[in-house]
Each structure stands twice: as C-alpha cells, then as structure tokens.
C-alpha cells in the first residue's frame, strides 16, 4: 500500500491509471455486477475533476470532487477509501486556492483527521501558502514547517523556502530566516534579488557587515531597492570605519535623480564620516541640517553637532546643544558636561560653568574628568562667592584625591576661603578637624571663631558664642580680632546681667591704644557699657569718666548713646549727691529737648524735693505732664504732685491729681493707692462721707492688697467714730470678710513667703501651692498665686508657673498685675505657643505698664503674636507703633521693619515690602537678615522680575552662608526662577544640588519633587528620542 501511495506522488500522470487499475482489481467479482456501473461513473467523475484541477479550473473541479465524496459516503464503500481521501484532499486544496470562507476550517480538519502523511503535508503546504497570501505570517510558519519538501516540486520547494524565510523575517526570527535566505540567495531564479535583499538586511542587523554588503551590492541597482539599499551600504561603510569610501559612495546620492529614500539619514552619515575624520567644518552643514529638520534626534546626534560647534569655536551654539544632554548619565553625558563647562569658561560665564562641572562631577564614567570637575566646581564656587559649597567640595576633594595634581591649589583656595568666608559655621567645623594647625590655619581659626561668635550673638546663642570668643582671645596672631573679642565678651556678660564679669573685658578692649571698630563694637558703646556696669555695681565715681567718654564719640547711633550717657552721668552725680552737677546735665537735656528730657525733668523734680523746694518740684512735674503728654513718667509725676500736696496738707490741691490717675487708668497699678489717698485727702478735708466712699472702693475693687487692708482700718475708724458699728459689720460681711483675721491663714502664708524671701524657690513653690490648697480663698490668695508663679518660674518649671500668673490677671488690678501680664504673655508665646493668649496678655501689659521698657515689650509682643496669628492689619499697626516709639534699640528697629515688610508682602505690596526688608538687611546679619534677603528675592520673583530676583537670590547665598535653611530655600527659589525661564539646565543643576547636599529633609524632598517635574517638562519639550 505504501508503494502505491508513493507512486501517486511521484507522477500524477501515472497516478490516474493506477487508481483505475486498482479499482478494477478490487472490484473484479461476478457477484456484484450492479455496482460496476457505479464504480465506473464515480471514477469518471474523479478523473474529470483531476483534469479540471490541473487546468486550474478549481471551482468546477471542486464541485466534481464534492460529488465523489458524497457518492462514496452515501454508498459506504469501504473499498474506495483511497479515492475518498484523494477527493477530500483535492476538494480542500480547491477551497484554499479559491479562498473560500470555510477553506481554513476544511484544511485544519483534514490535517487533524487524515491518515495519509503525504497528503497531510501537502495540505499543510497549501494552508501555509493560504496564510502567507493573507499576510498571516505567524499562522503560516507551523504549516510550512510541517510540509515536507519530499512531496514538493522544485518550484514549490523554492517557493516554500522563500515564503517560510519571509515569514520568519516578518516575525523577526532572524536566526531561522537567515539560513533559508542563504540557501536560495545564490540561485539565479525569481527569488535571487529579494533573497539577497532580506539576507543582507538580516546580516546588517546582526552586524555581519561583510556579508550584508555583499548581498546589498547585488541588489542596489534594482529599481525596487535602489532608493533604500544605498543608505545601508553607506552605513555599513561607516560601521567598518571606511569613511573615505563612505564619502565617495554617498556623495552622488545627494542630488538629482539618485536621491535615496533616507536622504536626511544619508546626509547625517556624511556628517558623521567627516566628524570621525575630525573634519569638523565639513561635518557641520550635514549634521546641522539633519538636527534642524528631523522630528526626533538621538543624544549622539546632538553631541556630534555640539562638538563640531565646539571645535569650530562656535561656543554659543555648542552651549545650546550640550545643555540638552545634562540629563544623560553615561560617558557621553559626562563628556558633554565637561565640554559645556569649558565653553562657559571660554565665554566668561563662570556661574553656568560651575553648574556644568557639578553635573560632570556627579558622573563617574570618566574618573579623570570627574576629578577635574570636582576641583573646578569647588574653585568656581569660591570665586563666585558660594563659600558654603566651596568649603564642602574642596574639603572633600583634598581628602578624596590626596595625590591629585590639583590638591595643592585646592588647599591654597581653602586657606583663602577660611580667611575670607562668611560661612563661619562650616569653616569652623573644617578647621577643628585639622589636628596639626600651622600658623596659617591658626590665623584662620582665630578669625573664623570670632566671626562665628558674632553670628551666634546675633541669634542670641550667647553661651556658645562666649566659648568661641575664648578661642579667638587665645591666639595672638591678630590683635584687632582679640580686642574685638574682648568687647563682645563684655557685651555677652551684660546681656546675661553679669556686670561684674563684663567689667574686665570692657576694660581690656578700651585698654588698647586705639580700640578697633567693627559695627556696634566701638569705643563709644564700650565706654557706655562699662560705665553702666559700674553704675549697676554702685561704683558711681568710677563710672563717670566712661559716661563722659561715651558722650564725646561719633558714629552710628552716636547721638542716641551720647544722650543716654549724659543721663547716666547725671544719675551718677545724683547718687553721689552732687546735685548741682546732676541738675546741670538734666538741664542740658531739657533745654535741648533731647531724648529723655521727660526723665530728666522727673529726676530734677526729685532733687527739688530732696532740697525741700516743693514749689519748684511741683512746677517741674506739672511741666512734665503738659510738655510730654505721652511720657511713661506721667502717672508717676501726677502721683508725686498729689503726694507733695498731701505732705504739705494741701488736700484740696491733691484731689484733682489723684482723680486724674483714676481717670487715665481706673484699674492701673496706681489705682489702689490713688483711691486710698483720695479717701485720706477727703477725710482730712473734713468730708468723711466722700472719704468713706473712696475707702470702700479701695477695699471692694482691690481686695487682698495692702491698700485694701489700710482702707478697711480707716473705714472701721470712721464707722466707729460715728457709732455705726452695725453698718461696719454689714459692710465686712458684704465683702466676705470677718471681724478677725484667721491667724492660721496668716501663719501658713508667712512660712511660704519666708522661703521665697530667702531665695528658696524650689521650696517656696510647693509651699505656696499647699497654702492655696488649704485656703483657696484666703486673705493672701492673690500674693500667694503670684509668688507661687515666680517661684516656679525661677526654677524653670514654666507649666506650673503659668496658672499663678493667669490667676492674678483674672482679678482686679494689683501691684502684681504688670509683672504677671509680662510673664504670662511671654510663657504663652515661647513655651505653650498659645499665640491668642499671648496676644491677650501683651495687650493687658500695654494697658497697665508703668515703664517704657514694659510698654516696648508689650508692643513687641503684640507684633510677634499677631504675626504668628497672621493678623496682618494688626501686624502693620503694631510694627508702626514700635517704630514710632522714641529712642528704641537697633533690635526693635529691625523687627519693626521686618514684620512691616511681611505684612506688606502678604498684601502683594511687593515694592513696599522690599523697601522694609532692605532697611533690615542694612542693620543686621542675623537670621532675620537672612530671611529678609530671601524675602526680597521672593518678592521680585512674585513680581515676575526674574532677572532681579536671580541677583537678589545670589545675594542671599553669598551673604548669609551660615543659615542652612535660608540657603536651601534660596537655592530652590533659584531653581524656580530658572524653571520659569525654561532654563532647564540651570534649574536641574540647582534643584539637584539641594536634593543631594541639603541636610534638611523638608527642602531635600521639595527639591527632588521639583527636579522630577522640570526633568519631565524638559523631556516633553525635547527632540532627543530615548532608545
């Protein structure tokens, strides 16, 4: 049977005869004569169908094959299985050739159900061809693979090999496609050209350039491939580094009828060939044309064009190109940044060069370029005034590259940096790490320690500053710095209320032949401070020469200091009882209407009183009230006038002044005294009923005060003298008092008070607390709460202190009100951060204050509390109130202008805000100064004045390097400026410097987020395509 089937495939002519013969042999039986006609008819139909099939008449033959299949199937003639199978085969192939809708299903069913391997393979071939013609290459592959070439003709074998190879090619299975194309590419038939083309393409893809070139050269003249293949040939020459051959080959294709499909790419190849030959002038036009006209380019394209510009000294265009490669992390990116840095240096753009070298320094692809870039970054940072970055980078450089040829220069720059930097904080850290300090380093150490100390003083970190001043004093290299350090040691001692410690340091400063001057550190301030220290120590005679010296100096704030020194000189003479000299100085102040004239007037009235000149005394006090209506001494002056009249038994004259005190401050600290004295005045004037009214007010409105107790005694005396004891007892009951004072209450309070008086604050606090627990409404509840608070405050138990102060403030005015308001406001502001309560208590302090100092504290506190609460209108109000106060300190001027600037900025009044901030930075280099410099830059940014904003930002970085938070915020602001200008290169460099180096997580994360956004924006706008 196998031999029979084989013969059918060997010759189709013979196969028809053999089938007929076989049928006759199988059916030669006399017993079935009836079936002979049936066989004959079916055979004829089958033969006719075969003939039509050979003639390509597939539709007609298909119908006949269907008749054969149906007839054999109907009669169930098992002896006709082979014919039946052949009919099914031809029927399926016809369906495939005709493209019938069910052809695919018929073929798949035949392959699955057929027991005839040869026919199965042939149907697989035909089904593969069917898929191939429909471009279903992936579906065709398994059927081509299943079809054996043993059953195919030579032409079919050629078709099958090419078509299967083409299918592999289309699904990119080049490893299988290549050998098939190779097997037919040498045969001169219809597939010779396409096989060579596709074989060449695969060889090209697999970088088998010699093989590819050979095949491409066979087809390059073929019209179908003539516009494509030359480009591949040219590219192969490029890959083979045959640049001259490439140029000669490609040049003819650039014009006329020879132009290729990939014309732009061919021109780029020419540019690249010239580039590789280092013929940059010839490379440029080709590379430039490609980069300008292409929708997308590679990073290599941009690099080659930029490098060509660089080599032809067109640095502006080179810069424009290299900048686009700042996000590349490979060696090409590093080299681009290195060359970009050089371009910027050659065009004197050091700031941009610094950023380029920063990019290069982050890339380790080329260690030598990384080393040079790190050095250049540090050196340029130094030259541009970025002291913090220079210090950090060069310190790391000398450690990382101890044998670098740039190490010596780096160390020289570091020494210069130490001697000139304002970043004392980081410089100090670096110097302290140097174990063996030579003379140069010691000099730098003395300067840096002193500089850092002054910064810490500005920020009120006095203990650390004091230690660093000791370091500066320990060196003898710079006498001026040593002397200035002595001045600040004295200043710190004064701020810590340690006048004894201040005196020797101030003497040391003034003891030099010509005391050095540096801002506030000058002879006038030192003389005043030394005089003041001696005055506090009651060394009045020794203080006088220094106050007199302070009056002779000139310079910033000299007038204010000289004026105050004159007053202190007068005070010294007053304390020495040299009244003529004291009066002479007070008169000078008064006659010239200088600052402090109100105080001088008051002090002169005191002298008049001491000398028994009550008339002159009263006249002076009246003059004070009329001439200086806003003076802090008005209440005291009014009270002293009343006291003088009372002492001289001029009761009616005293009464209006006492009433004036109550009118101005009905609940003020002098109110209890005024009520008591009014009662006394009316009583002595013979008006007992009015006297009784004022005594009762004193007792009722201000209970638990000494004035209330004295008023009660006077009330008792009046009622008893009038024999109205019942009314007296009723009055006592109405006030919650009894006739006798509880002795146990008094004893318990006295014990706690004794501890406080002896300075045992640790024991006094609990003792007062125990008293109040036992006698919550005792006779001494008010002072007990106050002194309890003071005791806890003195041992820094602020949370226990605060309730006592707040209790005092919940009651009527008393001698404890002013101090309690001061302390409660301060604790709420600094400790509990309850700015609403702080504002409330500062307002109370402003209402009850009896001194200029406390009035200023209240105004200052209201300003700061409202700032924290963002009450901008009130911020403006209190800032202006502070600035309008007379004779205020430099610190108050600073915070007044600073907060006024903040208020203006929130109202978008940027020009007004900038004006205020500029005043601040002219007065301080403290953190407020750093904040103000930053705010100036930010205001310009908000105004969209980006160029000025950039300059202002650089000013922050150069002048406030020790304040890391403001430096970080400023770098981020700089990045925002560049991003808004679409300067992605500098924006990325700036954000990345913060993301990598900033120790503050908040700013580090902000910089990372902004870096990611600007990189995404740059990518979206870039022509450079990613591989």
Beta strands, then each sheet from edge to edge (+ up, - down):
end
